[in-house]
């Protein structure tokens, strides 16, 4: 079996470039037409920022930064986490409505299909991240948030962190999606994954003085390094060096891409 | 050279053998049908031929390429219309076709030209910029037919192309398929469990049951081999031994007070049959159908519960006693 499926072309060839573009094009078109998806993906993070952040912000601040501004980078990661991983559900739907067969039966290699899917999903998620960055900037400019640095450099660095994080997270969603038969099953598995990832990332609390039992979970969580990197960039509060944050996130994304490529090759309909 | 040749093609799912040592040849330009009940192995065969699943053993050569050793080349040679809709309904018809052209790495100019050509062929030019979710079932199937053809495949696979469509739309699809075979000079492989579809559309048929071919040939020949017409006599009993001896009588069966006589050609032989059996309450004549052919080779009706199938099945069982 293994050898037989290896006979499929697995490398990305020039002839696959248009196909990769096609997969991206489809995601972007669908995203454009389902505006409600964009709106709902923005509303949820804003609720966290304004209600949890605003509520606790009246009594809390960390490292001289108001709580609301403190969790702003965490909310960026949270938004990316939820929409990127949940993007994987579309591959489960594709299996159901059979669009996936149309792609799998084309001459494109599985690796190229995976890359096209990552690009499509990352574009959706990053678009939403950009909107949240703009919202953050407007809040800062109008005084709703304070202590956040929006400079060319900080925004550029934030985008780098968000891009690397998103690629890894979209891959996780696609890996799970490629293995699942039903959207319900996908949601169940993903919920068990992303809620702990969110709560253990330090998005909502500082990670300097955690209880001993909690610390390992937080340190092992790739999202922790995204939050730390973004918080360092935007608010100036980081536990690790930005270089280490970047390295960990990049390594995480590379590993996820490798696993995802493998999962797509083995994917059954 | 055959455009498709399967060699002992086999697929097992655990203990179930879905396709059992299938060996057949299909010629270029044919409309070839795989006819059989649900679960006969038609779709599994199609999935193997289109490289979506690997065979357990054996292989097939498609357009000169081995499905196991050169699946990429095979995929470039074929087009497929799946049983379930596989177009993106959020996108327009045009966009779905454009995606297809991109997936097959078509040259941009050729792609745009082909999109309009195939849209004209299936008469969807006017609706090309509407979202697919606004299409009717028949329009959607036509769009997928057009899509399957876009990249000039040598072979087009159609998996139950008219499943779930109303009779009028089915008729339209048949017309399109015929037209495609002629205008695009391609080989078309159809799976179906509709007798009328197999009968009217296919040049040649393989009747499959439990993963095996039970009969192979043009629909007319398959029916002729078994006789031409069935005469049903009511209100008659007896064995009619004298009828069995006649050279134009293929079979005689009696069941529940009715007698079923299979003859070469009822228009010629009905009178003689009636002369020999004497007075009857009523006579009914119908041509032999593929249903009867299927029944003959498998002992079962394709669709249980259908009036005609039930009718013929009873006759069959009577004959076996």
Interface residues (C-beta under 8 A of the other chain):
Chain A: X1 X4 X5 X7 X8 X9 X15 X16 X18 X19 X21 X22 X25 X26 X29 X30 X33 X34 X97 X98 X99 X101 X102 X103 X104 X105 X106 X107 X108 X109 X268 X269
Chain B: X50 X51 X52 X53 X54 X68 X69 X70 X71 X72 X75 X76 X78 X80 X82 X84 X85 X86 X87 X88 X89 X90 X91 X95 X98 X99 X100 X102 X103 X104 X105 X106 X131 X147
